[in-house]
């Protein structure tokens, strides 16, 4: 095979073609970023323009009302907090434990393969199906109170858990085998190796999946619509079983009102939801970076 003469016209044409392809790829990537940021900036400008004037203490501390001038967002915000707390407390430990078992302890049997396929399929199921499941199981069968943060959290936990399981398995799989071999070499058991060495190293990736799952759950309305959380609730919930609404559902209800005053309330509630989402993601990202290990 002859060596290519880099000063020849053929070599220069090849290099020019490669450089042109790289420039086109960079231009397309930059255009995609600019377009995404432009849509985000447009959304923020519209929401800030319409909703900043409505962000006062009475709005932030009030609850739903038929009068747009006295309607507030605290009842829905508290309902979202309680619902997300139930979702996180159920989906995170169960999802992580399921990921650990499937990746580290489960035998390579046919029924395990069926479980893995089922989990992957559940992650792609439309959210309204989980709402129907929550309605059938938690309300109609178990008799739990309709429109409560407890039922909402249980329903969203079912939806969030497959995402956490899949991301947790990928994070555990990414831990180098040398970590396990070193632990076994000093006499550690399978359980000690998994929980003392593998899990701490996989935790940043697991938290990333948790962020994605919780962010999806925070903005969902379809499953909560099926379990009755679109009811008019004039007082903030005082327990997990009390009737409640959530921020996405409150935004949906206000956007359908005829009164023009609710346009400002809708935009202000969207701003509150975005701040809520950014705060939740910021805490999760801080925890992920705190436990992250540089190889």
C-alpha positions as CSV (number, residue, x, y, z in Angstrom):
1,X,0.0,0.0,0.0
2,X,1.6,3.3,-1.1
3,X,1.9,6.2,1.2
4,X,-0.5,9.1,0.4
5,X,1.3,12.3,-0.6
6,X,-0.5,15.0,1.5
7,X,0.7,17.7,-0.8
8,X,-0.9,16.2,-3.9
9,X,-4.1,17.7,-5.4
10,X,-6.1,14.5,-4.5
11,X,-5.1,14.7,-0.8
12,X,-5.9,18.4,-0.7
13,X,-9.4,17.7,-2.1
14,X,-10.0,14.9,0.5
15,X,-8.9,17.3,3.3
16,X,-11.1,20.1,1.9
17,X,-14.1,17.7,1.7
18,X,-13.6,16.6,5.4
19,X,-13.2,20.1,6.6
20,X,-16.3,21.2,4.8
21,X,-18.3,18.3,6.3
22,X,-17.0,19.3,9.8
23,X,-18.0,22.9,9.2
24,X,-21.5,21.9,8.0
25,X,-22.0,19.7,11.1
26,X,-20.9,22.5,13.4
27,X,-23.3,24.9,11.7
28,X,-26.2,22.5,12.0
29,X,-25.4,21.8,15.7
30,X,-25.1,25.5,16.4
31,X,-28.3,26.2,14.6
32,X,-30.2,23.6,16.6
33,X,-28.9,25.1,19.9
34,X,-29.8,28.6,18.8
35,X,-33.3,27.5,17.7
36,X,-33.9,25.8,21.0
37,X,-32.7,28.8,23.0
38,X,-34.8,31.1,20.9
39,X,-38.0,29.1,21.6
40,X,-37.1,29.0,25.3
41,X,-36.4,32.7,25.3
42,X,-39.7,33.5,23.5
43,X,-41.6,31.4,26.1
44,X,-39.9,33.1,29.0
45,X,-40.5,36.6,27.5
46,X,-44.2,35.9,26.9
47,X,-44.7,34.4,30.4
48,X,-42.8,37.2,32.1
49,X,-44.6,39.9,30.2
50,X,-48.0,38.4,31.1
51,X,-47.4,37.1,34.5
52,X,-44.8,39.1,36.5
53,X,-47.4,41.7,37.4
54,X,-49.5,39.0,39.1
55,X,-46.7,37.6,41.3
56,X,-47.5,39.2,44.6
57,X,-47.9,37.8,48.1
58,X,-51.6,37.4,47.9
59,X,-51.2,35.3,44.7
60,X,-48.4,33.2,46.2
61,X,-50.2,32.5,49.5
62,X,-53.8,32.1,48.2
63,X,-55.7,29.2,46.8
64,X,-58.0,28.6,43.9
65,X,-61.0,30.9,43.5
66,X,-63.7,31.8,41.0
67,X,-62.6,35.4,41.3
68,X,-59.3,36.0,39.4
69,X,-58.3,38.9,41.6
70,X,-58.2,36.7,44.7
71,X,-57.1,33.4,43.2
72,X,-53.7,32.1,44.3
73,X,-51.3,29.3,43.7
74,X,-50.3,28.1,47.1
75,X,-52.9,25.4,47.3
76,X,-51.7,23.8,44.0
77,X,-48.0,24.4,45.0
78,X,-48.5,22.6,48.3
79,X,-50.3,19.8,46.5
80,X,-47.4,19.5,44.1
81,X,-44.9,19.3,46.9
82,X,-46.9,16.6,48.7
83,X,-47.4,14.6,45.5
84,X,-43.7,14.8,44.5
85,X,-42.7,13.8,48.0
86,X,-44.8,10.6,47.8
87,X,-43.5,10.0,44.3
88,X,-39.9,10.3,45.3
89,X,-40.1,8.3,48.5
90,X,-41.7,5.4,46.6
91,X,-40.1,5.4,43.2
92,X,-36.4,6.2,44.1
93,X,-35.7,3.4,46.6
94,X,-37.8,0.8,44.8
95,X,-36.3,1.7,41.4
96,X,-32.8,1.6,42.7
97,X,-33.2,-1.7,44.5
98,X,-34.8,-3.2,41.4
99,X,-31.9,-1.9,39.2
100,X,-29.4,-3.4,41.7
101,X,-31.1,-6.8,41.7
102,X,-31.5,-7.0,37.9
103,X,-28.0,-6.0,37.2
104,X,-26.0,-7.7,40.1
105,X,-28.0,-10.5,41.6
106,X,-30.7,-11.7,39.1
107,X,-30.0,-15.1,37.4
108,X,-29.9,-15.1,33.6
109,X,-33.2,-16.8,33.2
110,X,-36.0,-16.4,30.7
111,X,-38.4,-14.8,33.2
112,X,-35.8,-12.2,34.1
113,X,-35.6,-11.3,30.4
114,X,-39.4,-10.9,30.3
115,X,-39.2,-8.6,33.3
116,X,-36.5,-6.5,31.6
117,X,-38.5,-6.2,28.4
118,X,-41.6,-5.2,30.4
119,X,-39.7,-2.5,32.2
120,X,-38.4,-1.1,29.0
121,X,-41.9,-1.1,27.5
122,X,-43.4,0.6,30.6
123,X,-41.0,3.5,30.2
124,X,-42.6,4.2,26.8
125,X,-46.2,3.8,27.9
126,X,-48.4,6.9,27.6
127,X,-48.9,8.6,30.9
128,X,-52.7,8.5,30.7
129,X,-52.5,4.6,30.9
130,X,-50.9,5.0,34.3
131,X,-53.8,7.3,35.3
132,X,-56.3,4.6,34.3
133,X,-54.2,2.1,36.3
134,X,-54.2,4.4,39.4
135,X,-58.0,4.9,39.0
136,X,-58.6,1.2,38.8
137,X,-56.3,0.0,41.5
138,X,-55.9,2.8,44.1
139,X,-59.4,4.3,44.0
140,X,-61.9,1.7,42.7
141,X,-60.2,-1.4,44.2
142,X,-58.4,-0.1,47.4
143,X,-60.9,2.7,48.1
144,X,-58.3,5.5,48.6
145,X,-59.6,9.1,48.6
146,X,-60.0,10.6,45.1
147,X,-58.0,13.7,44.2
148,X,-55.5,13.3,47.0
149,X,-51.7,13.8,46.9
150,X,-51.3,10.2,48.2
151,X,-53.1,8.7,45.2
152,X,-51.4,11.2,42.9
153,X,-48.0,10.3,44.2
154,X,-48.7,6.5,43.9
155,X,-49.8,6.9,40.3
156,X,-46.8,9.1,39.4
157,X,-44.5,6.7,41.2
158,X,-45.7,3.9,38.9
159,X,-44.9,6.1,35.9
160,X,-41.5,7.3,37.2
161,X,-40.1,3.9,38.4
162,X,-39.3,2.4,35.0
163,X,-37.1,5.4,34.1
164,X,-35.2,5.1,37.4
165,X,-34.7,1.4,36.9
166,X,-33.4,1.8,33.4
167,X,-31.0,4.6,34.2
168,X,-29.9,2.9,37.4
169,X,-29.0,-0.3,35.5
170,X,-27.0,1.7,33.0
171,X,-25.2,3.5,35.7
172,X,-24.4,0.3,37.6
173,X,-23.2,-1.3,34.4
174,X,-20.9,1.6,33.7
175,X,-18.9,0.9,36.9
176,X,-15.6,-0.7,35.8
177,X,-15.3,-4.5,36.6
178,X,-12.0,-3.8,38.2
179,X,-13.8,-2.2,41.2
180,X,-15.7,-5.4,41.8
181,X,-12.7,-7.6,41.3
182,X,-10.6,-5.5,43.8
183,X,-13.4,-5.8,46.4
184,X,-13.6,-9.5,45.9
185,X,-9.8,-9.7,46.2
186,X,-9.8,-8.3,49.7
187,X,-12.6,-10.7,50.8
188,X,-15.7,-8.6,50.4
189,X,-19.0,-10.4,49.8
190,X,-21.4,-9.8,46.9
191,X,-23.6,-7.6,49.0
192,X,-20.7,-5.6,50.5
193,X,-19.2,-5.1,47.0
194,X,-22.5,-3.8,45.6
195,X,-23.5,-1.5,48.4
196,X,-20.1,-0.2,49.5
197,X,-18.3,0.1,46.2
198,X,-20.6,-0.2,43.1
199,X,-23.6,1.8,44.3
200,X,-21.7,4.9,45.5
201,X,-19.9,5.1,42.1
202,X,-23.2,4.6,40.2
203,X,-25.1,7.1,42.3
204,X,-24.5,10.1,40.0
205,X,-26.0,8.3,37.0
206,X,-28.9,7.1,39.1
207,X,-29.6,10.6,40.2
208,X,-29.6,11.8,36.6
209,X,-32.3,9.3,35.8
210,X,-34.2,10.4,38.9
211,X,-34.0,14.0,37.8
212,X,-35.5,13.1,34.4
213,X,-38.2,11.0,35.9
214,X,-39.2,13.5,38.5
215,X,-39.2,16.4,36.0
216,X,-41.6,14.4,33.8
217,X,-43.8,13.6,36.8
218,X,-43.9,17.3,37.9
219,X,-45.3,18.4,34.5
220,X,-47.9,15.6,34.1
221,X,-51.6,16.3,33.9
222,X,-53.1,13.3,32.1
223,X,-52.7,10.7,34.9
224,X,-53.8,13.2,37.6
225,X,-56.8,14.1,35.5
226,X,-57.9,10.5,35.6
227,X,-57.8,10.3,39.4
228,X,-59.8,13.4,39.9
229,X,-57.2,16.0,40.7
230,X,-58.9,18.6,38.5
231,X,-61.5,19.3,41.2
232,X,-62.0,22.8,42.5
233,X,-60.2,23.0,45.8
234,X,-60.4,26.3,47.7
235,X,-58.2,25.4,50.6
236,X,-54.6,24.0,50.6
237,X,-54.4,20.3,51.5
238,X,-53.6,19.6,55.2
239,X,-52.7,16.0,54.8
240,X,-51.8,13.4,52.1
241,X,-55.5,12.3,52.0
242,X,-57.0,15.7,51.7
243,X,-58.4,16.9,48.3
244,X,-55.8,18.8,46.3
245,X,-54.7,20.1,43.0
246,X,-51.3,20.4,41.4
247,X,-49.6,23.2,39.5
248,X,-49.9,21.7,36.0
249,X,-53.6,21.0,36.6
250,X,-54.2,24.4,38.1
251,X,-52.6,26.0,35.0
252,X,-54.8,23.8,32.8
253,X,-58.0,24.9,34.6
254,X,-57.1,28.6,34.6
255,X,-56.3,28.5,30.9
256,X,-59.8,27.3,30.2
257,X,-61.5,30.1,32.1
258,X,-63.5,32.8,30.3
259,X,-62.5,35.6,32.6
260,X,-59.6,37.6,31.1
261,X,-58.1,38.0,34.5
262,X,-57.1,34.4,34.6
263,X,-54.7,34.9,31.7
264,X,-52.3,36.7,34.1
265,X,-52.8,34.1,36.7
266,X,-52.0,31.3,34.2
267,X,-48.8,33.0,33.2
268,X,-47.8,33.7,36.8
269,X,-48.5,30.0,37.7
270,X,-46.3,28.9,34.8
271,X,-43.5,31.0,36.2
272,X,-44.0,29.4,39.7
273,X,-43.9,26.0,38.1
274,X,-40.7,26.8,36.2
275,X,-39.1,28.0,39.4
276,X,-40.2,24.9,41.2
277,X,-38.8,22.7,38.5
278,X,-35.5,24.6,38.4
279,X,-35.1,24.4,42.2
280,X,-35.8,20.7,42.3
281,X,-33.4,20.0,39.4
282,X,-30.8,22.3,41.1
283,X,-30.9,20.3,44.3
284,X,-30.6,17.0,42.4
285,X,-27.7,18.3,40.2
286,X,-25.9,19.4,43.4
287,X,-26.2,16.0,44.9
288,X,-25.1,14.3,41.7
289,X,-22.0,16.5,41.4
290,X,-21.3,16.0,45.1
291,X,-21.1,12.2,44.7
292,X,-19.6,12.2,41.3
293,X,-16.2,10.5,41.0
294,X,-13.6,11.5,38.4
295,X,-11.8,8.6,36.7
